Amino acid sequence: EVLLKKNQRPQNAQLAISVAIIVLIIFSGVMTVKALQALPVNSQEILKQSKTQRIIYDYQVFTAPSILYPEGSALPAGLESYFRNVINRVEFQVTGEIEVHPDIEPEGELHVSLFVRSPGQWEKDLGLKPKTTVLEQGEGLVRYSSNFTLPLEESVALAEAIIEEIEVRPREGYRLVIKSILSSNTPPVGEDPQESGDLTDLTGEYEFGLSNVLIEPRGELLYETTEESRDTVSTVNYMIVFGYPLPVTTGRVLFPSTLVVFLLLGG
C-alpha cells in the first residue's frame, strides 16, 4: 500500500504538468490566432485642410399697383413665372463665400456680369458690371455681396435689336443671364501662397427667360465646391493580454514561438 502511494505521486505530478501544458498550448494557440487576425498598424485618414466656395443667388420681385396687385407687393423667389406687365422691378443679390481654416485669412474676388443670350445661337454682354462689396470678413471666412436691379428693359431692347439685325427669331426665346465668378488663391495652413495657391474659380449662372407676357426664372440658387487635403496617420495596434497592452507585432512573434515550445514540451 505504501509502495502504491509512492507510485501515484509521480503519476499525479505528470498529470498536472500535462494539464498545464495543454492549457498553455490552448492559450498560446488562441492568442496566436488573435495576433494574426489583428492589423499590426491602424491607418486613418484625417482632414488636414479644406476650402469651401459658395455662390448664392437670391432675388425679390416687386409688383406695380394693378388689378391683380392693387397696392403693389413683393413676390418671393422660386415661382415658375411672373407676369411682366405688372412687374415694377426685380432686385437681385449675388453672395460669394470663401470658408477655410480659422487660422487662415481667406482672399478672393467676386465678379458679376450680365448677358443676353439666345440658347444655341448667340450671346451678348450688356456691358453692365454690378459693384461688389465685402459684406463680412472674419476668422476663416470672407463674404462678398453684389446687389442690383435687373435691367429688364435694356435686355429686351438689346435682344430685339440683335433679332432685327440678323432677321432670325430665337427658337427658344432669349434670356437675361447673371454670371458670377468667385476666385480664390487661399492656400492650406503653413504653405506658401506662391507655391500652392493656384487660382480656384467657382462659376455660377442664373437666367430669366423674357417674353412679351412672362418673366421665367431658371437655374440653381446655390453653387458650392469643397477642396480637401488629407493625411494618412498610422498608429501601432495593441492587443490586451492579462490587462496589459501588447503590440500586435510583438504578439505575432511571441505567441507562435511559445505555441511551438509548448507543443514540443507536450510531445
C-alpha positions in Angstrom: 0.0 0.0 0.0 2.9 2.3 0.8 4.5 1.4 -2.5 1.3 2.2 -4.3 1.1 5.6 -2.8 4.7 6.3 -3.9 4.0 5.3 -7.5 0.9 7.6 -7.6 2.8 10.7 -6.7 4.9 10.8 -9.9 1.8 10.0 -11.9 -0.1 12.8 -10.3 2.7 15.3 -10.9 2.9 14.1 -14.5 -0.8 14.6 -15.0 -0.7 18.1 -13.5 2.2 19.0 -15.8 0.3 17.6 -18.8 -2.8 19.5 -18.0 -0.8 22.7 -17.5 1.0 22.2 -20.9 -2.4 21.6 -22.6 -3.8 24.8 -21.1 -0.7 26.7 -22.2 -1.0 25.2 -25.7 -4.6 26.3 -26.0 -3.9 29.7 -24.6 -0.9 30.2 -27.0 -3.0 28.9 -29.9 -5.9 31.3 -29.2 -3.5 34.3 -28.8 -1.7 33.3 -32.0 -4.9 33.4 -33.9 -5.9 36.8 -32.4 -2.4 38.2 -33.2 -2.5 37.0 -36.8 -6.1 38.4 -37.3 -5.3 41.8 -35.9 -3.7 44.5 -38.0 -0.2 45.5 -36.8 -0.9 49.1 -37.7 -4.0 51.2 -37.7 -4.1 53.6 -40.7 -6.6 56.5 -40.6 -7.1 59.5 -42.9 -7.5 62.8 -41.2 -8.7 66.1 -42.7 -5.7 68.4 -42.9 -7.3 71.4 -44.6 -10.4 72.3 -46.6 -11.6 75.2 -48.6 -15.3 75.8 -49.5 -16.5 78.3 -52.0 -20.2 79.2 -52.5 -22.2 81.3 -54.8 -25.7 82.1 -53.5 -28.3 83.7 -55.7 -31.5 85.4 -54.3 -34.0 87.8 -55.8 -37.2 89.5 -55.0 -39.9 90.6 -57.4 -41.7 93.9 -56.7 -45.1 94.4 -58.5 -46.7 97.7 -59.7 -50.1 98.7 -58.5 -52.6 96.8 -60.7 -55.9 94.9 -60.7 -54.0 91.8 -59.7 -51.9 93.6 -57.0 -53.8 96.7 -56.1 -51.2 98.2 -53.7 -48.2 96.5 -55.2 -46.3 93.8 -53.3 -43.1 91.8 -53.0 -43.2 88.3 -54.5 -40.7 85.7 -53.3 -38.2 83.8 -55.4 -39.0 80.4 -56.6 -42.2 80.9 -58.6 -42.3 79.4 -62.1 -43.1 82.7 -63.7 -44.1 86.3 -63.1 -46.4 88.5 -65.2 -44.2 91.0 -66.9 -46.9 93.7 -67.4 -47.4 94.1 -63.6 -43.8 93.8 -62.6 -42.2 97.0 -61.3 -38.7 95.7 -60.8 -36.6 92.7 -59.8 -34.0 93.1 -57.1 -31.2 90.5 -57.4 -28.5 89.6 -54.9 -25.3 87.6 -55.5 -23.4 86.4 -52.4 -19.9 84.8 -52.7 -18.4 83.0 -49.7 -14.9 81.5 -49.1 -14.6 79.4 -46.0 -11.2 78.0 -44.8 -9.4 77.1 -41.6 -9.9 79.8 -38.9 -6.1 80.3 -38.7 -6.1 81.5 -42.4 -7.2 84.8 -43.7 -9.1 84.0 -47.0 -8.5 86.0 -50.1 -10.5 86.2 -53.3 -12.7 88.2 -55.7 -16.3 88.1 -56.9 -17.1 89.2 -60.4 -20.6 89.6 -61.7 -21.6 90.2 -65.4 -24.9 90.4 -67.3 -25.6 88.8 -70.7 -28.4 88.5 -73.1 -28.5 85.0 -74.6 -30.3 83.1 -77.3 -29.6 79.5 -76.4 -27.6 77.8 -79.1 -27.5 80.9 -81.3 -25.8 84.0 -79.8 -24.8 85.7 -76.6 -24.1 89.4 -76.0 -22.6 91.2 -72.9 -24.8 94.0 -71.7 -21.8 96.0 -70.6 -23.1 96.4 -67.1 -20.7 95.4 -64.2 -22.6 95.4 -60.9 -20.5 96.6 -57.9 -19.2 94.0 -55.4 -18.6 94.8 -51.8 -17.1 92.9 -48.8 -20.1 92.0 -46.7 -18.3 90.2 -43.9 -14.7 89.2 -43.2 -13.6 87.2 -40.1 -11.7 84.2 -39.0 -11.6 81.8 -41.9 -14.4 83.4 -43.7 -14.9 86.2 -46.3 -18.3 87.0 -47.8 -18.9 89.2 -50.8 -22.1 90.7 -52.0 -23.5 92.3 -55.1 -27.0 93.9 -55.2 -28.6 95.4 -58.3 -31.8 95.8 -60.1 -32.2 93.6 -63.2 -32.0 95.6 -66.4 -35.1 94.1 -68.0 -35.9 96.9 -70.4 -32.3 97.2 -71.6 -32.1 93.4 -72.1 -35.2 93.3 -74.2 -34.1 96.3 -76.2 -30.7 94.7 -77.0 -32.2 91.4 -77.8 -34.8 92.9 -80.2 -32.0 95.0 -81.9 -29.9 91.8 -82.5 -33.0 90.0 -83.9 -33.8 92.8 -86.2 -30.2 92.8 -87.4 -29.8 89.1 -88.1 -33.5 88.7 -89.1 -33.8 85.4 -87.1 -36.1 85.0 -84.2 -34.7 82.8 -81.4 -36.1 79.2 -81.4 -36.3 79.2 -77.6 -36.7 82.9 -76.9 -34.0 85.0 -75.2 -32.8 85.2 -71.7 -31.1 87.6 -69.3 -28.1 85.8 -67.7 -26.4 86.7 -64.4 -23.0 85.1 -64.5 -20.8 85.1 -61.3 -17.2 84.1 -60.9 -15.8 83.6 -57.4 -12.0 83.3 -57.4 -9.7 82.3 -54.5 -6.0 81.5 -54.2 -6.0 80.9 -50.4 -3.5 78.1 -49.6 -3.7 75.5 -46.8 -2.1 76.1 -43.4 1.6 76.6 -43.4 2.1 76.6 -47.2 3.5 79.4 -49.3 0.7 81.0 -51.4 3.2 81.4 -54.3 3.9 77.6 -54.3 0.4 76.2 -53.6 -2.0 79.0 -54.2 -3.3 78.2 -57.7 -6.3 80.3 -58.6 -9.5 78.4 -58.0 -12.7 79.6 -59.8 -16.3 78.7 -59.0 -18.7 79.8 -61.7 -22.4 80.1 -61.4 -25.2 81.3 -63.7 -28.9 82.2 -63.3 -31.3 83.0 -66.1 -34.5 84.8 -66.6 -36.5 83.9 -69.7 -38.0 87.1 -71.2 -41.2 87.2 -73.3 -43.9 89.7 -74.0 -46.0 88.4 -71.1 -43.8 86.4 -68.7 -40.5 86.5 -66.8 -39.4 83.0 -66.1 -36.6 82.3 -63.6 -34.4 79.3 -64.4 -31.4 77.7 -62.7 -29.8 76.8 -59.4 -29.7 79.3 -56.5 -26.7 77.6 -54.9 -23.3 76.7 -56.3 -20.8 75.1 -54.0 -17.5 73.3 -54.2 -15.1 72.0 -51.5 -11.4 71.2 -51.8 -9.9 68.9 -49.1 -6.3 67.8 -48.3 -6.0 64.7 -46.1 -3.1 63.0 -44.4 -2.8 59.3 -43.6 -1.8 58.7 -39.9 -0.5 55.3 -38.8 -0.5 54.1 -35.2 0.6 50.9 -33.5 -2.2 48.5 -32.8 -2.3 46.8 -29.4 -3.9 43.6 -28.1 -4.8 43.2 -24.4 -3.0 40.3 -22.6 -3.9 39.9 -18.9 -5.0 43.5 -18.8 -1.8 44.9 -20.3 -1.4 46.3 -23.9 0.9 44.3 -26.1 1.9 45.5 -29.7 0.4 43.2 -32.3 3.8 43.0 -34.0 5.3 41.6 -30.8 2.3 39.2 -30.3 2.8 37.8 -33.8 6.3 36.7 -32.8 5.8 35.8 -29.2 2.7 33.6 -29.3 3.6 31.4 -32.3 7.0 30.9 -30.6 5.5 29.9 -27.3 3.0 27.7 -29.1 5.8 25.7 -30.7 7.7 25.4 -27.4 4.6 24.1 -25.5 3.8 21.7 -28.4 7.3 20.3 -28.1 7.0 20.0 -24.4 3.7 18.4 -24.7 5.2 15.9 -27.2 
